[in-house]
Amino acid sequence: MAIVLGIESTAHTFGVGIASHTGNILSNVNHTYVPKSGGIKPTEAAEHHSKVAPEILAEALKRAGLRMRDVDAVAVALGPGMGPCLRVGAT
């Protein structure tokens, strides 16, 4: 069974989803950046993503009952979106 891990980080939300080749969603975990006031500042959202990424990835794998070695492919959003946020997801 092929497993694909997808990363979403285009703006205010950092998320990791894991799906099988048949389209079954094995897990979908995310965390949203909420600014204290005003709108979203790309650098602050990217900092949020950097901080939550390890725990979101770990939780998505845990919920799917998988380890990174079980993942066959990684998909990542490359745009459109906020540059700093997209770079965190790609990294």
PyMOL Python script that loads the backbone (N, CA, C, O; Angstrom):
from pymol import cmd

cmd.read_pdbstr("""\
ATOM      1  N   MET A   1       0.850  -1.174   0.000  1.00  0.00           N
ATOM      2  CA  MET A   1       0.000   0.000   0.000  1.00  0.00           C
ATOM      3  C   MET A   1       0.898   1.240   0.000  1.00  0.00           C
ATOM      4  O   MET A   1       1.767   1.366   0.862  1.00  0.00           O
ATOM      5  N   ALA A   2       0.703   2.144  -0.940  1.00  0.00           N
ATOM      6  CA  ALA A   2       1.462   3.393  -0.994  1.00  0.00           C
ATOM      7  C   ALA A   2       0.858   4.398  -0.020  1.00  0.00           C
ATOM      8  O   ALA A   2      -0.360   4.546   0.073  1.00  0.00           O
ATOM      9  N   ILE A   3       1.742   5.087   0.703  1.00  0.00           N
ATOM     10  CA  ILE A   3       1.328   6.079   1.694  1.00  0.00           C
ATOM     11  C   ILE A   3       1.913   7.432   1.291  1.00  0.00           C
ATOM     12  O   ILE A   3       3.105   7.545   1.006  1.00  0.00           O
ATOM     13  N   VAL A   4       1.060   8.453   1.272  1.00  0.00           N
ATOM     14  CA  VAL A   4       1.493   9.810   0.942  1.00  0.00           C
ATOM     15  C   VAL A   4       1.232  10.717   2.139  1.00  0.00           C
ATOM     16  O   VAL A   4       0.142  10.725   2.710  1.00  0.00           O
ATOM     17  N   LEU A   5       2.259  11.480   2.501  1.00  0.00           N
ATOM     18  CA  LEU A   5       2.164  12.458   3.577  1.00  0.00           C
ATOM     19  C   LEU A   5       2.112  13.831   2.922  1.00  0.00           C
ATOM     20  O   LEU A   5       2.999  14.180   2.144  1.00  0.00           O
ATOM     21  N   GLY A   6       1.094  14.601   3.227  1.00  0.00           N
ATOM     22  CA  GLY A   6       0.941  15.934   2.646  1.00  0.00           C
ATOM     23  C   GLY A   6       1.110  17.012   3.697  1.00  0.00           C
ATOM     24  O   GLY A   6       0.646  16.873   4.829  1.00  0.00           O
ATOM     25  N   ILE A   7       1.787  18.100   3.309  1.00  0.00           N
ATOM     26  CA  ILE A   7       2.040  19.222   4.213  1.00  0.00           C
ATOM     27  C   ILE A   7       1.377  20.474   3.649  1.00  0.00           C
ATOM     28  O   ILE A   7       1.564  20.816   2.481  1.00  0.00           O
ATOM     29  N   GLU A   8       0.599  21.152   4.491  1.00  0.00           N
ATOM     30  CA  GLU A   8      -0.087  22.381   4.109  1.00  0.00           C
ATOM     31  C   GLU A   8       0.424  23.511   4.997  1.00  0.00           C
ATOM     32  O   GLU A   8       0.353  23.430   6.223  1.00  0.00           O
ATOM     33  N   SER A   9       0.932  24.554   4.374  1.00  0.00           N
ATOM     34  CA  SER A   9       1.458  25.680   5.158  1.00  0.00           C
ATOM     35  C   SER A   9       1.361  26.980   4.381  1.00  0.00           C
ATOM     36  O   SER A   9       2.257  27.820   4.470  1.00  0.00           O
ATOM     37  N   THR A  10       0.293  27.159   3.624  1.00  0.00           N
ATOM     38  CA  THR A  10       0.200  28.317   2.741  1.00  0.00           C
ATOM     39  C   THR A  10      -0.032  29.638   3.456  1.00  0.00           C
ATOM     40  O   THR A  10       0.371  30.686   2.951  1.00  0.00           O
ATOM     41  N   ALA A  11      -0.670  29.613   4.616  1.00  0.00           N
ATOM     42  CA  ALA A  11      -0.969  30.875   5.313  1.00  0.00           C
ATOM     43  C   ALA A  11      -1.016  30.643   6.820  1.00  0.00           C
ATOM     44  O   ALA A  11       0.020  30.397   7.437  1.00  0.00           O
ATOM     45  N   HIS A  12      -2.188  30.716   7.415  1.00  0.00           N
ATOM     46  CA  HIS A  12      -2.324  30.683   8.874  1.00  0.00           C
ATOM     47  C   HIS A  12      -2.367  29.288   9.487  1.00  0.00           C
ATOM     48  O   HIS A  12      -2.312  29.161  10.711  1.00  0.00           O
ATOM     49  N   THR A  13      -2.465  28.240   8.675  1.00  0.00           N
ATOM     50  CA  THR A  13      -2.576  26.892   9.213  1.00  0.00           C
ATOM     51  C   THR A  13      -1.413  26.022   8.760  1.00  0.00           C
ATOM     52  O   THR A  13      -1.043  26.015   7.586  1.00  0.00           O
ATOM     53  N   PHE A  14      -0.840  25.284   9.718  1.00  0.00           N
ATOM     54  CA  PHE A  14       0.146  24.256   9.385  1.00  0.00           C
ATOM     55  C   PHE A  14      -0.542  22.923   9.584  1.00  0.00           C
ATOM     56  O   PHE A  14      -1.072  22.648  10.661  1.00  0.00           O
ATOM     57  N   GLY A  15      -0.538  22.098   8.558  1.00  0.00           N
ATOM     58  CA  GLY A  15      -1.214  20.816   8.663  1.00  0.00           C
ATOM     59  C   GLY A  15      -0.459  19.690   7.998  1.00  0.00           C
ATOM     60  O   GLY A  15       0.314  19.897   7.063  1.00  0.00           O
ATOM     61  N   VAL A  16      -0.699  18.490   8.502  1.00  0.00           N
ATOM     62  CA  VAL A  16      -0.145  17.269   7.930  1.00  0.00           C
ATOM     63  C   VAL A  16      -1.283  16.276   7.771  1.00  0.00           C
ATOM     64  O   VAL A  16      -2.006  15.970   8.720  1.00  0.00           O
ATOM     65  N   GLY A  17      -1.423  15.784   6.554  1.00  0.00           N
ATOM     66  CA  GLY A  17      -2.397  14.743   6.277  1.00  0.00           C
ATOM     67  C   GLY A  17      -1.688  13.525   5.729  1.00  0.00           C
ATOM     68  O   GLY A  17      -0.679  13.651   5.035  1.00  0.00           O
ATOM     69  N   ILE A  18      -2.200  12.361   6.030  1.00  0.00           N
ATOM     70  CA  ILE A  18      -1.617  11.122   5.526  1.00  0.00           C
ATOM     71  C   ILE A  18      -2.736  10.314   4.877  1.00  0.00           C
ATOM     72  O   ILE A  18      -3.795  10.103   5.468  1.00  0.00           O
ATOM     73  N   ALA A  19      -2.477   9.865   3.643  1.00  0.00           N
ATOM     74  CA  ALA A  19      -3.482   9.121   2.888  1.00  0.00           C
ATOM     75  C   ALA A  19      -2.853   7.885   2.249  1.00  0.00           C
ATOM     76  O   ALA A  19      -1.654   7.839   1.974  1.00  0.00           O
ATOM     77  N   SER A  20      -3.704   6.890   2.025  1.00  0.00           N
ATOM     78  CA  SER A  20      -3.255   5.686   1.315  1.00  0.00           C
ATOM     79  C   SER A  20      -3.488   5.876  -0.180  1.00  0.00           C
ATOM     80  O   SER A  20      -4.167   6.814  -0.597  1.00  0.00           O
ATOM     81  N   HIS A  21      -2.926   4.988  -0.974  1.00  0.00           N
ATOM     82  CA  HIS A  21      -3.072   5.071  -2.428  1.00  0.00           C
ATOM     83  C   HIS A  21      -4.528   4.894  -2.869  1.00  0.00           C
ATOM     84  O   HIS A  21      -4.885   5.259  -3.989  1.00  0.00           O
ATOM     85  N   THR A  22      -5.348   4.348  -2.010  1.00  0.00           N
ATOM     86  CA  THR A  22      -6.759   4.166  -2.352  1.00  0.00           C
ATOM     87  C   THR A  22      -7.597   5.398  -2.021  1.00  0.00           C
ATOM     88  O   THR A  22      -8.795   5.438  -2.301  1.00  0.00           O
ATOM     89  N   GLY A  23      -6.949   6.409  -1.416  1.00  0.00           N
ATOM     90  CA  GLY A  23      -7.663   7.630  -1.071  1.00  0.00           C
ATOM     91  C   GLY A  23      -8.183   7.672   0.346  1.00  0.00           C
ATOM     92  O   GLY A  23      -8.824   8.648   0.737  1.00  0.00           O
ATOM     93  N   ASN A  24      -7.923   6.641   1.123  1.00  0.00           N
ATOM     94  CA  ASN A  24      -8.343   6.646   2.530  1.00  0.00           C
ATOM     95  C   ASN A  24      -7.490   7.638   3.315  1.00  0.00           C
ATOM     96  O   ASN A  24      -6.261   7.593   3.253  1.00  0.00           O
ATOM     97  N   ILE A  25      -8.136   8.520   4.042  1.00  0.00           N
ATOM     98  CA  ILE A  25      -7.428   9.473   4.890  1.00  0.00           C
ATOM     99  C   ILE A  25      -7.100   8.769   6.201  1.00  0.00           C
ATOM    100  O   ILE A  25      -7.994   8.378   6.951  1.00  0.00           O
ATOM    101  N   LEU A  26      -5.813   8.613   6.463  1.00  0.00           N
ATOM    102  CA  LEU A  26      -5.374   7.920   7.665  1.00  0.00           C
ATOM    103  C   LEU A  26      -5.248   8.867   8.848  1.00  0.00           C
ATOM    104  O   LEU A  26      -5.437   8.463   9.995  1.00  0.00           O
ATOM    105  N   SER A  27      -4.929  10.130   8.570  1.00  0.00           N
ATOM    106  CA  SER A  27      -4.899  11.154   9.616  1.00  0.00           C
ATOM    107  C   SER A  27      -4.892  12.527   8.961  1.00  0.00           C
ATOM    108  O   SER A  27      -4.510  12.680   7.801  1.00  0.00           O
ATOM    109  N   ASN A  28      -5.318  13.512   9.721  1.00  0.00           N
ATOM    110  CA  ASN A  28      -5.329  14.898   9.270  1.00  0.00           C
ATOM    111  C   ASN A  28      -5.239  15.766  10.521  1.00  0.00           C
ATOM    112  O   ASN A  28      -6.214  15.902  11.261  1.00  0.00           O
ATOM    113  N   VAL A  29      -4.063  16.353  10.755  1.00  0.00           N
ATOM    114  CA  VAL A  29      -3.814  17.113  11.973  1.00  0.00           C
ATOM    115  C   VAL A  29      -3.330  18.499  11.580  1.00  0.00           C
ATOM    116  O   VAL A  29      -2.484  18.636  10.696  1.00  0.00           O
ATOM    117  N   ASN A  30      -3.864  19.526  12.231  1.00  0.00           N
ATOM    118  CA  ASN A  30      -3.402  20.881  11.913  1.00  0.00           C
ATOM    119  C   ASN A  30      -3.490  21.790  13.132  1.00  0.00           C
ATOM    120  O   ASN A  30      -4.141  21.478  14.129  1.00  0.00           O
ATOM    121  N   HIS A  31      -2.813  22.920  13.011  1.00  0.00           N
ATOM    122  CA  HIS A  31      -2.839  23.941  14.052  1.00  0.00           C
ATOM    123  C   HIS A  31      -2.847  25.295  13.359  1.00  0.00           C
ATOM    124  O   HIS A  31      -2.085  25.526  12.420  1.00  0.00           O
ATOM    125  N   THR A  32      -3.710  26.186  13.826  1.00  0.00           N
ATOM    126  CA  THR A  32      -3.887  27.488  13.190  1.00  0.00           C
ATOM    127  C   THR A  32      -3.241  28.594  13.994  1.00  0.00           C
ATOM    128  O   THR A  32      -3.405  28.677  15.211  1.00  0.00           O
ATOM    129  N   TYR A  33      -2.501  29.446  13.295  1.00  0.00           N
ATOM    130  CA  TYR A  33      -1.904  30.639  13.894  1.00  0.00           C
ATOM    131  C   TYR A  33      -2.990  31.708  13.998  1.00  0.00           C
ATOM    132  O   TYR A  33      -3.655  32.025  13.012  1.00  0.00           O
ATOM    133  N   VAL A  34      -3.164  32.257  15.193  1.00  0.00           N
ATOM    134  CA  VAL A  34      -4.126  33.333  15.415  1.00  0.00           C
ATOM    135  C   VAL A  34      -3.356  34.525  15.991  1.00  0.00           C
ATOM    136  O   VAL A  34      -2.866  34.455  17.118  1.00  0.00           O
ATOM    137  N   PRO A  35      -3.246  35.613  15.229  1.00  0.00           N
ATOM    138  CA  PRO A  35      -2.509  36.774  15.733  1.00  0.00           C
ATOM    139  C   PRO A  35      -3.226  37.408  16.929  1.00  0.00           C
ATOM    140  O   PRO A  35      -4.449  37.338  17.049  1.00  0.00           O
ATOM    141  N   LYS A  36      -2.433  38.027  17.809  1.00  0.00           N
ATOM    142  CA  LYS A  36      -3.018  38.685  18.983  1.00  0.00           C
ATOM    143  C   LYS A  36      -3.904  39.847  18.581  1.00  0.00           C
ATOM    144  O   LYS A  36      -4.919  40.114  19.225  1.00  0.00           O
ATOM    145  N   SER A  37      -3.524  40.539  17.515  1.00  0.00           N
ATOM    146  CA  SER A  37      -4.347  41.635  16.996  1.00  0.00           C
ATOM    147  C   SER A  37      -3.968  41.867  15.541  1.00  0.00           C
ATOM    148  O   SER A  37      -2.884  41.492  15.096  1.00  0.00           O
ATOM    149  N   GLY A  38      -4.883  42.491  14.813  1.00  0.00           N
ATOM    150  CA  GLY A  38      -4.610  42.792  13.410  1.00  0.00           C
ATOM    151  C   GLY A  38      -4.632  41.551  12.538  1.00  0.00           C
ATOM    152  O   GLY A  38      -5.182  40.512  12.905  1.00  0.00           O
ATOM    153  N   GLY A  39      -4.018  41.690  11.378  1.00  0.00           N
ATOM    154  CA  GLY A  39      -3.994  40.586  10.415  1.00  0.00           C
ATOM    155  C   GLY A  39      -2.786  39.688  10.593  1.00  0.00           C
ATOM    156  O   GLY A  39      -1.998  39.839  11.526  1.00  0.00           O
ATOM    157  N   ILE A  40      -2.669  38.760   9.678  1.00  0.00           N
ATOM    158  CA  ILE A  40      -1.568  37.796   9.719  1.00  0.00           C
ATOM    159  C   ILE A  40      -0.304  38.444   9.175  1.00  0.00           C
ATOM    160  O   ILE A  40      -0.288  38.980   8.067  1.00  0.00           O
ATOM    161  N   LYS A  41       0.752  38.384   9.975  1.00  0.00           N
ATOM    162  CA  LYS A  41       2.073  38.822   9.515  1.00  0.00           C
ATOM    163  C   LYS A  41       2.808  37.564   9.080  1.00  0.00           C
ATOM    164  O   LYS A  41       2.983  36.647   9.882  1.00  0.00           O
ATOM    165  N   PRO A  42       3.243  37.504   7.819  1.00  0.00           N
ATOM    166  CA  PRO A  42       3.854  36.275   7.303  1.00  0.00           C
ATOM    167  C   PRO A  42       5.001  35.728   8.149  1.00  0.00           C
ATOM    168  O   PRO A  42       5.092  34.516   8.340  1.00  0.00           O
ATOM    169  N   THR A  43       5.871  36.587   8.656  1.00  0.00           N
ATOM    170  CA  THR A  43       7.000  36.083   9.446  1.00  0.00           C
ATOM    171  C   THR A  43       6.537  35.489  10.774  1.00  0.00           C
ATOM    172  O   THR A  43       7.110  34.504  11.238  1.00  0.00           O
ATOM    173  N   GLU A  44       5.510  36.073  11.392  1.00  0.00           N
ATOM    174  CA  GLU A  44       4.987  35.520  12.643  1.00  0.00           C
ATOM    175  C   GLU A  44       4.280  34.185  12.403  1.00  0.00           C
ATOM    176  O   GLU A  44       4.405  33.258  13.203  1.00  0.00           O
ATOM    177  N   ALA A  45       3.545  34.095  11.307  1.00  0.00           N
ATOM    178  CA  ALA A  45       2.880  32.830  10.978  1.00  0.00           C
ATOM    179  C   ALA A  45       3.918  31.748  10.699  1.00  0.00           C
ATOM    180  O   ALA A  45       3.747  30.602  11.115  1.00  0.00           O
ATOM    181  N   ALA A  46       4.990  32.104   9.999  1.00  0.00           N
ATOM    182  CA  ALA A  46       6.054  31.139   9.710  1.00  0.00           C
ATOM    183  C   ALA A  46       6.740  30.682  10.993  1.00  0.00           C
ATOM    184  O   ALA A  46       7.090  29.509  11.124  1.00  0.00           O
ATOM    185  N   GLU A  47       6.934  31.592  11.933  1.00  0.00           N
ATOM    186  CA  GLU A  47       7.527  31.224  13.220  1.00  0.00           C
ATOM    187  C   GLU A  47       6.621  30.226  13.947  1.00  0.00           C
ATOM    188  O   GLU A  47       7.094  29.243  14.517  1.00  0.00           O
ATOM    189  N   HIS A  48       5.326  30.492  13.916  1.00  0.00           N
ATOM    190  CA  HIS A  48       4.349  29.559  14.503  1.00  0.00           C
ATOM    191  C   HIS A  48       4.479  28.183  13.857  1.00  0.00           C
ATOM    192  O   HIS A  48       4.545  27.170  14.552  1.00  0.00           O
ATOM    193  N   HIS A  49       4.515  28.152  12.529  1.00  0.00           N
ATOM    194  CA  HIS A  49       4.603  26.883  11.812  1.00  0.00           C
ATOM    195  C   HIS A  49       5.865  26.117  12.206  1.00  0.00           C
ATOM    196  O   HIS A  49       5.830  24.902  12.401  1.00  0.00           O
ATOM    197  N   SER A  50       6.985  26.844  12.321  1.00  0.00           N
ATOM    198  CA  SER A  50       8.247  26.202  12.704  1.00  0.00           C
ATOM    199  C   SER A  50       8.150  25.571  14.085  1.00  0.00           C
ATOM    200  O   SER A  50       8.703  24.497  14.324  1.00  0.00           O
ATOM    201  N   LYS A  51       7.451  26.236  14.984  1.00  0.00           N
ATOM    202  CA  LYS A  51       7.327  25.728  16.353  1.00  0.00           C
ATOM    203  C   LYS A  51       6.405  24.512  16.437  1.00  0.00           C
ATOM    204  O   LYS A  51       6.696  23.571  17.176  1.00  0.00           O
ATOM    205  N   VAL A  52       5.296  24.516  15.691  1.00  0.00           N
ATOM    206  CA  VAL A  52       4.318  23.430  15.822  1.00  0.00           C
ATOM    207  C   VAL A  52       4.566  22.261  14.877  1.00  0.00           C
ATOM    208  O   VAL A  52       4.011  21.181  15.080  1.00  0.00           O
ATOM    209  N   ALA A  53       5.382  22.452  13.856  1.00  0.00           N
ATOM    210  CA  ALA A  53       5.577  21.413  12.835  1.00  0.00           C
ATOM    211  C   ALA A  53       5.985  20.051  13.414  1.00  0.00           C
ATOM    212  O   ALA A  53       5.378  19.042  13.057  1.00  0.00           O
ATOM    213  N   PRO A  54       6.986  19.989  14.288  1.00  0.00           N
ATOM    214  CA  PRO A  54       7.377  18.661  14.793  1.00  0.00           C
ATOM    215  C   PRO A  54       6.245  17.927  15.510  1.00  0.00           C
ATOM    216  O   PRO A  54       6.062  16.726  15.315  1.00  0.00           O
ATOM    217  N   GLU A  55       5.488  18.645  16.337  1.00  0.00           N
ATOM    218  CA  GLU A  55       4.411  17.965  17.071  1.00  0.00           C
ATOM    219  C   GLU A  55       3.243  17.607  16.160  1.00  0.00           C
ATOM    220  O   GLU A  55       2.598  16.580  16.371  1.00  0.00           O
ATOM    221  N   ILE A  56       2.957  18.425  15.159  1.00  0.00           N
ATOM    222  CA  ILE A  56       1.875  18.112  14.220  1.00  0.00           C
ATOM    223  C   ILE A  56       2.246  16.886  13.388  1.00  0.00           C
ATOM    224  O   ILE A  56       1.418  15.999  13.178  1.00  0.00           O
ATOM    225  N   LEU A  57       3.485  16.836  12.917  1.00  0.00           N
ATOM    226  CA  LEU A  57       3.956  15.676  12.156  1.00  0.00           C
ATOM    227  C   LEU A  57       3.902  14.411  13.008  1.00  0.00           C
ATOM    228  O   LEU A  57       3.408  13.377  12.556  1.00  0.00           O
ATOM    229  N   ALA A  58       4.404  14.488  14.228  1.00  0.00           N
ATOM    230  CA  ALA A  58       4.406  13.325  15.120  1.00  0.00           C
ATOM    231  C   ALA A  58       2.989  12.845  15.405  1.00  0.00           C
ATOM    232  O   ALA A  58       2.733  11.641  15.409  1.00  0.00           O
ATOM    233  N   GLU A  59       2.073  13.770  15.642  1.00  0.00           N
ATOM    234  CA  GLU A  59       0.690  13.401  15.938  1.00  0.00           C
ATOM    235  C   GLU A  59       0.010  12.766  14.723  1.00  0.00           C
ATOM    236  O   GLU A  59      -0.746  11.804  14.866  1.00  0.00           O
ATOM    237  N   ALA A  60       0.276  13.301  13.533  1.00  0.00           N
ATOM    238  CA  ALA A  60      -0.319  12.734  12.321  1.00  0.00           C
ATOM    239  C   ALA A  60       0.163  11.302  12.109  1.00  0.00           C
ATOM    240  O   ALA A  60      -0.627  10.418  11.778  1.00  0.00           O
ATOM    241  N   LEU A  61       1.456  11.077  12.301  1.00  0.00           N
ATOM    242  CA  LEU A  61       1.992   9.719  12.169  1.00  0.00           C
ATOM    243  C   LEU A  61       1.404   8.786  13.229  1.00  0.00           C
ATOM    244  O   LEU A  61       1.053   7.643  12.937  1.00  0.00           O
ATOM    245  N   LYS A  62       1.304   9.280  14.446  1.00  0.00           N
ATOM    246  CA  LYS A  62       0.747   8.475  15.544  1.00  0.00           C
ATOM    247  C   LYS A  62      -0.697   8.070  15.248  1.00  0.00           C
ATOM    248  O   LYS A  62      -1.059   6.903  15.395  1.00  0.00           O
ATOM    249  N   ARG A  63      -1.517   9.030  14.832  1.00  0.00           N
ATOM    250  CA  ARG A  63      -2.925   8.734  14.538  1.00  0.00           C
ATOM    251  C   ARG A  63      -3.077   7.752  13.384  1.00  0.00           C
ATOM    252  O   ARG A  63      -4.021   6.962  13.348  1.00  0.00           O
ATOM    253  N   ALA A  64      -2.131   7.810  12.433  1.00  0.00           N
ATOM    254  CA  ALA A  64      -2.176   6.886  11.292  1.00  0.00           C
ATOM    255  C   ALA A  64      -1.573   5.533  11.633  1.00  0.00           C
ATOM    256  O   ALA A  64      -1.716   4.575  10.873  1.00  0.00           O
ATOM    257  N   GLY A  65      -0.892   5.452  12.788  1.00  0.00           N
ATOM    258  CA  GLY A  65      -0.243   4.210  13.177  1.00  0.00           C
ATOM    259  C   GLY A  65       0.977   3.904  12.321  1.00  0.00           C
ATOM    260  O   GLY A  65       1.273   2.744  12.035  1.00  0.00           O
ATOM    261  N   LEU A  66       1.685   4.963  11.911  1.00  0.00           N
ATOM    262  CA  LEU A  66       2.821   4.815  11.004  1.00  0.00           C
ATOM    263  C   LEU A  66       4.072   5.478  11.561  1.00  0.00           C
ATOM    264  O   LEU A  66       4.022   6.225  12.538  1.00  0.00           O
ATOM    265  N   ARG A  67       5.183   5.189  10.921  1.00  0.00           N
ATOM    266  CA  ARG A  67       6.457   5.879  11.161  1.00  0.00           C
ATOM    267  C   ARG A  67       6.900   6.486   9.844  1.00  0.00           C
ATOM    268  O   ARG A  67       6.381   6.123   8.789  1.00  0.00           O
ATOM    269  N   MET A  68       7.853   7.405   9.892  1.00  0.00           N
ATOM    270  CA  MET A  68       8.307   8.046   8.661  1.00  0.00           C
ATOM    271  C   MET A  68       8.796   7.025   7.641  1.00  0.00           C
ATOM    272  O   MET A  68       8.627   7.231   6.439  1.00  0.00           O
ATOM    273  N   ARG A  69       9.385   5.952   8.086  1.00  0.00           N
ATOM    274  CA  ARG A  69       9.897   4.948   7.147  1.00  0.00           C
ATOM    275  C   ARG A  69       8.771   4.264   6.368  1.00  0.00           C
ATOM    276  O   ARG A  69       9.027   3.622   5.350  1.00  0.00           O
ATOM    277  N   ASP A  70       7.523   4.396   6.842  1.00  0.00           N
ATOM    278  CA  ASP A  70       6.380   3.814   6.145  1.00  0.00           C
ATOM    279  C   ASP A  70       5.852   4.710   5.029  1.00  0.00           C
ATOM    280  O   ASP A  70       5.047   4.268   4.209  1.00  0.00           O
ATOM    281  N   VAL A  71       6.295   5.956   4.990  1.00  0.00           N
ATOM    282  CA  VAL A  71       5.810   6.932   4.012  1.00  0.00           C
ATOM    283  C   VAL A  71       6.543   6.735   2.685  1.00  0.00           C
ATOM    284  O   VAL A  71       7.772   6.674   2.645  1.00  0.00           O
ATOM    285  N   ASP A  72       5.772   6.639   1.603  1.00  0.00           N
ATOM    286  CA  ASP A  72       6.339   6.417   0.277  1.00  0.00           C
ATOM    287  C   ASP A  72       6.577   7.712  -0.491  1.00  0.00           C
ATOM    288  O   ASP A  72       7.460   7.771  -1.346  1.00  0.00           O
ATOM    289  N   ALA A  73       5.799   8.746  -0.194  1.00  0.00           N
ATOM    290  CA  ALA A  73       5.934  10.011  -0.917  1.00  0.00           C
ATOM    291  C   ALA A  73       5.497  11.165  -0.018  1.00  0.00           C
ATOM    292  O   ALA A  73       4.683  10.996   0.890  1.00  0.00           O
ATOM    293  N   VAL A  74       6.055  12.332  -0.292  1.00  0.00           N
ATOM    294  CA  VAL A  74       5.692  13.545   0.438  1.00  0.00           C
ATOM    295  C   VAL A  74       5.204  14.572  -0.572  1.00  0.00           C
ATOM    296  O   VAL A  74       5.851  14.821  -1.589  1.00  0.00           O
ATOM    297  N   ALA A  75       4.062  15.157  -0.278  1.00  0.00           N
ATOM    298  CA  ALA A  75       3.509  16.232  -1.105  1.00  0.00           C
ATOM    299  C   ALA A  75       3.488  17.492  -0.265  1.00  0.00           C
ATOM    300  O   ALA A  75       3.166  17.446   0.923  1.00  0.00           O
ATOM    301  N   VAL A  76       3.829  18.619  -0.875  1.00  0.00           N
ATOM    302  CA  VAL A  76       3.885  19.870  -0.132  1.00  0.00           C
ATOM    303  C   VAL A  76       3.301  20.993  -0.974  1.00  0.00           C
ATOM    304  O   VAL A  76       3.523  21.050  -2.184  1.00  0.00           O
ATOM    305  N   ALA A  77       2.556  21.886  -0.335  1.00  0.00           N
ATOM    306  CA  ALA A  77       2.016  23.048  -1.034  1.00  0.00           C
ATOM    307  C   ALA A  77       3.159  24.018  -1.337  1.00  0.00           C
ATOM    308  O   ALA A  77       3.917  24.396  -0.444  1.00  0.00           O
ATOM    309  N   LEU A  78       3.275  24.413  -2.596  1.00  0.00           N
ATOM    310  CA  LEU A  78       4.319  25.357  -3.000  1.00  0.00           C
ATOM    311  C   LEU A  78       3.749  26.703  -3.415  1.00  0.00           C
ATOM    312  O   LEU A  78       4.502  27.587  -3.825  1.00  0.00           O
ATOM    313  N   GLY A  79       2.451  26.877  -3.320  1.00  0.00           N
ATOM    314  CA  GLY A  79       1.838  28.153  -3.634  1.00  0.00           C
ATOM    315  C   GLY A  79       0.473  27.931  -4.240  1.00  0.00           C
ATOM    316  O   GLY A  79       0.137  26.810  -4.623  1.00  0.00           O
ATOM    317  N   PRO A  80      -0.309  28.972  -4.332  1.00  0.00           N
ATOM    318  CA  PRO A  80       0.000  30.310  -3.824  1.00  0.00           C
ATOM    319  C   PRO A  80      -0.056  30.319  -2.293  1.00  0.00           C
ATOM    320  O   PRO A  80      -0.583  29.400  -1.665  1.00  0.00           O
ATOM    321  N   GLY A  81       0.487  31.354  -1.732  1.00  0.00           N
ATOM    322  CA  GLY A  81       0.506  31.487  -0.276  1.00  0.00           C
ATOM    323  C   GLY A  81       1.523  32.500   0.153  1.00  0.00           C
ATOM    324  O   GLY A  81       2.080  33.227  -0.670  1.00  0.00           O
ATOM    325  N   MET A  82       1.769  32.549   1.439  1.00  0.00           N
ATOM    326  CA  MET A  82       2.754  33.474   2.020  1.00  0.00           C
ATOM    327  C   MET A  82       4.131  32.812   1.966  1.00  0.00           C
ATOM    328  O   MET A  82       4.326  31.718   2.495  1.00  0.00           O
ATOM    329  N   GLY A  83       5.064  33.476   1.333  1.00  0.00           N
ATOM    330  CA  GLY A  83       6.399  32.935   1.124  1.00  0.00           C
ATOM    331  C   GLY A  83       7.045  32.334   2.357  1.00  0.00           C
ATOM    332  O   GLY A  83       7.486  31.186   2.306  1.00  0.00           O
ATOM    333  N   PRO A  84       7.121  33.068   3.474  1.00  0.00           N
ATOM    334  CA  PRO A  84       7.756  32.499   4.662  1.00  0.00           C
ATOM    335  C   PRO A  84       7.059  31.230   5.164  1.00  0.00           C
ATOM    336  O   PRO A  84       7.720  30.296   5.617  1.00  0.00           O
ATOM    337  N   CYS A  85       5.742  31.200   5.083  1.00  0.00           N
ATOM    338  CA  CYS A  85       4.983  30.020   5.522  1.00  0.00           C
ATOM    339  C   CYS A  85       5.225  28.837   4.589  1.00  0.00           C
ATOM    340  O   CYS A  85       5.406  27.706   5.041  1.00  0.00           O
ATOM    341  N   LEU A  86       5.227  29.106   3.298  1.00  0.00           N
ATOM    342  CA  LEU A  86       5.476  28.040   2.319  1.00  0.00           C
ATOM    343  C   LEU A  86       6.860  27.441   2.499  1.00  0.00           C
ATOM    344  O   LEU A  86       7.034  26.230   2.364  1.00  0.00           O
ATOM    345  N   ARG A  87       7.848  28.280   2.805  1.00  0.00           N
ATOM    346  CA  ARG A  87       9.218  27.778   2.995  1.00  0.00           C
ATOM    347  C   ARG A  87       9.302  26.838   4.200  1.00  0.00           C
ATOM    348  O   ARG A  87      10.044  25.857   4.174  1.00  0.00           O
ATOM    349  N   VAL A  88       8.546  27.139   5.248  1.00  0.00           N
ATOM    350  CA  VAL A  88       8.560  26.246   6.422  1.00  0.00           C
ATOM    351  C   VAL A  88       8.016  24.872   6.019  1.00  0.00           C
ATOM    352  O   VAL A  88       8.607  23.850   6.366  1.00  0.00           O
ATOM    353  N   GLY A  89       6.921  24.838   5.306  1.00  0.00           N
ATOM    354  CA  GLY A  89       6.344  23.558   4.875  1.00  0.00           C
ATOM    355  C   GLY A  89       7.273  22.786   3.954  1.00  0.00           C
ATOM    356  O   GLY A  89       7.393  21.566   4.068  1.00  0.00           O
ATOM    357  N   ALA A  90       7.924  23.483   3.054  1.00  0.00           N
ATOM    358  CA  ALA A  90       8.845  22.829   2.118  1.00  0.00           C
ATOM    359  C   ALA A  90      10.075  22.288   2.839  1.00  0.00           C
ATOM    360  O   ALA A  90      10.641  21.266   2.450  1.00  0.00           O
ATOM    361  N   THR A  91      10.474  22.985   3.886  1.00  0.00           N
ATOM    362  CA  THR A  91      11.653  22.549   4.645  1.00  0.00           C
ATOM    363  C   THR A  91      11.330  21.354   5.499  1.00  0.00           C
ATOM    364  O   THR A  91      12.200  20.849   6.208  1.00  0.00           O
TER     365      THR A  91
END
""", "prot")
cmd.dss("prot")
cmd.show_as("cartoon", "prot")
cmd.util.cbc("prot")
cmd.orient("prot")
